[in-house]
Amino acid sequence: MRDNLLKSKLHFSRVCVHLVAEEDCELPEFTGSLLRGAFGHALKKAFCVMHHRDCGSCLVSNSCGYFQVFESMSDTYKSMGFHYKSHPYIIIPSTKNVFMKDDILKFKLTMFGEYKKYIPYFVYAFQLMGELGFGKNRHKFSLLSVTDDLSKEEIYEEGRLFPEKIINTSLQLYTNTVPQLGEVLPVEFVTPARFAEKGKTVSNLNGDLLLASMVRRYSMMNTFYGEYVQEDVDSLEINLQPIQREKYVSWKRYSNRQNKHVPQGGILGIYNILNPKEKLYKFIKTMEVLHIGKNTSFGLGQIKVG
């Protein structure tokens, strides 16, 4: 096996959800937090059988799909210093937020490890999300279809579910093809990326912080949901050229857990990585699937390499 191959093993699946607007509406400019909150509320409604609705005191939480997907606690990993595991999913939000009646709201859901087994519940939750409505005014949507994002095959249409059509691939396969690498590798932040250093949000980035963030994300996701090999991240270095079209954007999202609006911010722009080697390219390419930085579960830190 060549030294530049990634040896960790992490499988993932991705579906694309199509919802039809039942009325004219305007949602928040960045829909990721809204979709994640609606998905969580609907998924809990789909799974929960307890009247108290309290996951912390629930007798069946260890076998509950909602608890495993959203609460993600583990006594094993608490001993390693993690109170919560990284979430086993990422919502890639809609790129539009203003809808006329019959317009399509489209978003994607990436599932890691074995979590595609819950796809019947996820599809039911997608349906409930639309029925319950989005935003303060509870704008209603109806579920049109769900497709596999890799094959484009329908896995849900007109009330019929075809979970066997979901493709399960791996980060190794995803990064298997390497283009001819030049002196510069552009990396674009498609959605805002949030970074923190010493407890403070960072508004501009250097190579050391970027690499540390990626290594942490890669190691945690492979540890929690796959097989992690430390060798993948050994001896990696990033030579970061000054950012092109860099900007820091801010907004507020409503947190149901905290019951208040929470300020958010992140970096958009294009970074140039100088003289990338094949192993570094493959490692960075995995971040197209894993995302970078904080709050990745609702779509922040989405990147495009090359």
N, C-alpha and C positions, 0 to 999 in steps of 0.2 A: 504494500500500500504506500502511495507517495505521501511525503511529509506534508504536502500542501492540501491534502484532503481533510475535510472536517470529520472527526471521528465520533462526536456526540450524535445521539439519535433522538430526534423529536419529530413526531408525526402531527400533521394538521389537516383539517378539511375547511372549506370555505363555501358558504352559500350566499346567494343574492336574493333579497326579499323585495317584492314589488307590492306596494300598497296603493290603492286608488282613493283619492280625496273625494269625500262625499259632499264637500262644501268648499267655497273659497276660504283660504286661510293664510296666515303668515306665522311661521314658527321662528324661534330664536335663530340668529344668523349662523351660529355654529350648533348643529343639531345633535352632536354626539352625546352630550350629557343628557339631553331630553330623551333620546332614544334609549340610552342605557337605563335611565330611571324607569321609563315605561316598560322596558323589557323585564327588568327586575320585579316590578310590581305585578306584571302579568304572569311571570314564571312562578312567583310565590303563590299566586291565586291558583295556578294550574296544579301545583304540587301539594300545598299545605292542607292537612286534614285535621289540624288542631284549632280549637276555638280561640286559644289564647294568642296564637300567631307569634309567640316569642321563641325564636330559634335557640336562644341561650339556655332555656329551660326545657327544651323539647326532647322527649324520649326517643324520637325516631330521626333526629337530625343527621346521624351518621349514614342513614340510608336514603336521605332526602336529596333529590337532584338539585332543588333550589339552594339548599344549604351548601352543597358541594361546589356549585357554580359561583354563588355570590358571596357567601361568608368565608369559605375556603380556609377554615381553621384546621390545624393539625397539631396534636400533642407532640408528635415526632419532631416537627419542624420548630415548635416552640422551644425545644431544648437546644436548637441551633441558633436561637435569637430571632426567629420570625414569629410574630403573633398571627399574621395572616399570610397565607400563600398568595403568590401572584395569581390573579384571576386566570382561569383556563380559556378565556375567550377575548376577542377584540371586536368591537363594533366599528366598522368603517362607515362614517356617517354620510348622509345625503349631501350632495354638493349644491343643492338648492333649498331655499326655505320658504319661498312664496309659491302657493299652489292655487290654481283655479279648479273648480269642480271637474272631476274626472282626470286631473293630472296624476302622474305616477310619482310617488315618493319611493326612492330606491336606496337601500343601504345593504351592507354586507356584514356577515358574521363569520369570523374565523374561530374555529374550535381546535384546541390542542389535546394531544394524548388520546384518551379513550372517550372524550366527552361528546363525540358525535353520536354516541349511543342514546343520547337524550333528544335526538332530533324530532321525534314525534311530539314531545313536550314543547320543544322550541317552536315548532310550527304552530301548535295550539296557542302558545304565548304570542306569537306574531299576530294571530287572528284577534286575540283578546286586546292587544295593544291598540289596534285600530278601533275596536268596539268601545273601549274605555275612553279613547280620545287623547289627544296630545295638547300640552300647554295649559295655561290658565283657563282658557275657554273650552277645553276638551273637544278640540276639532276631531271629527270622526273620519276614519279611513276604513276601507274594507280590503281584506287580503286577496290579491289577485293570483299570485304564483310565487313559488320559491324554486330557484334553479341552482344547480351546482356551478360554482363560479369557474371551475377549471374546464369542465366538459360542456357547459351550457345546457345540460340535460335538465328537463323538468323533474323536480322531486316532489312537488306539490302543485296540483292544478285541479280546479273544479271539484274540490273535496276529496281528491284521491292523493295518497301519499306513496312515494316510491323511494324509501330510504336506501335501498340497495344501490341506487344510482349515484350516491355520494362518493366522490373520489377521496381516498385517504392517501396522502403523499408525505414526503419527509423533507426537512430542510436540506438534507444531503442531496436529494434529487433536485430540489429547487435551485441549488447553487451549482449543479453539476456542469453546466455549460459556462465557460469563461470566454469573453470576447478578447480580441487583441487589445492588450492594455498599453496605453500610451503613458506619457509623462504626467498627465493630469486625469484624475477621476472625479467628475462632478457628482455631488450628492445634494439632492434637493429635498427640503422639508416641505412636504405637500400639505400637512396640517401642522399647527403650532406645536413646537416641542418645548416641554417644560423641564428645566434642569435646576437642581439645587446644590449648593455647596455650603457646608457649615450651617445648614438650616435656613439659608437665604436663597430666594429665587435668583437665578442668573439671567441677565438680559443680553449677554454676549458670551461667546463660547471659545474655548481654546482646545487644542488637540488632546491634552491630557484628560480634561473633564469629559470630552466626548468619548474617548476610548474607555474611560472608567465606567461611564454610564452604559455603554454597549456591552462591556464584559459582565457587568452586574446583571443586566437583563438576560443575556445569553446563558449565563451560568444558572440563574434562578429558574428560568423556564425549562431548561434541560434537566435540572435536578428534580423539579416538582413533577414534570409531566413526560419525561423521557429518560435518557441515560446521558449523564454529563461526563465528558473527558476533559480534564484540565489542560491537556496538551494543546487543545484547540486555541486557547487564548495566550499561551506562553509566547514570549518574544515578539508580540505584536507592537508595532509603533505606528503612529500617525503623524505625518508632516502636513499640517493644515495651512493652506494658503488663505490670505484675507478673504472674508466673506463677500460674495456678490449679492447685491439687492437684499441685504439683510435688514430685517425690521423686527421689532418687538411689538406684539399685539396684545391688547388687554380686553377682557370682557368679564361678565359675572354669570355664574350658573347657580341654580337653586339646588341645595343639598337637602334631600329628605332626611338623611341621617342627622344632620345638624339643625334642620328646620330653619334655615336662613339662606340668604344669597351669599355666595362665596366668591371673592375676586379670583380671577384666573388670568394667566398670561403665558405667552410662549413665543418662541423664535420661529420666524419664517425666513427663507432665503436659500441661497445656494453656496455650498462649501466646496472648495477644490482640495482634494487630497493628492499630494504630489508623489510621484513614483511608486504607485501601489504594486505590491507583489500579489501573486495569485491567491495565496492563503488569506491575505488581508481583504482582497476583493470578495472572496467567498464569505468571509466573516461578516463584512459590512452588508453584503447582499441578504443575509438572513434577517437583517433589521427591516427589510421591506415587509416581511411577514410578522416579525415580533414587535416592531415599532421601537422608538427610543424615548427615554426619559420617563416622566411621571404621568399618571392618568392615561395610560395607554389603553385601558379597557374601553373607554368611550372615544377612541379614535385619535387621540393626540399622538404626536411623534411619528406620523406616517412619513416614510421617506421613499425617494426614487433614486436608484443608483444608475449612473451613466446617462 
